[in-house]
Every structure is written in structure tokens, then in C-alpha cells.
């Protein structure tokens, strides 16, 4: 689910998971490093949900990738 609703809590919606990714943004980090840090803190993440949330952030123009490193848009 993209949005939270009666059956999907915010933390498990794509928007909630995209927000969790944004909280862990750091410069000079690869996708693999970000994935590893998320799974280390919360084992309920799946790579499918992670990739969808990261794609959502990419679509919003919040993140890009250059030479294998995530590049975050400045606020």
C-alpha cells in the first residue's frame, strides 16, 4: 500500500518507509549500505518494499544516484 489506511499502519506504508529512509540519509552512501543499515535496525524490511520506497523518493526528485553513490536533494 502506498498510503496508510485502516489496515496498513503508517510505518508499513510506502510513504512511511520512504520517510524512514529519509531519516537515515547520509552523504557518500551506497544503496547496499543503506539497505544493510535499515535491515540491521528493523528486520521486517523486505528488499521489494525498500526498492519501491527508494523509487518513490527518486520519482519525487529527493534522491538520485551518481557513480554508485546516493545523492540527496538539498532542502
PyMOL commands that set and color helices and strands:
alter all, ss='L'
color gray80, all
select helices_A, chain A and resi 10-12+14-23+31-41+47-59
alter helices_A, ss='H'
color red, helices_A
select strands_A, chain A and resi 63-66+69-72
alter strands_A, ss='S'
color yellow, strands_A
deselect
rebuild
show_as cartoon
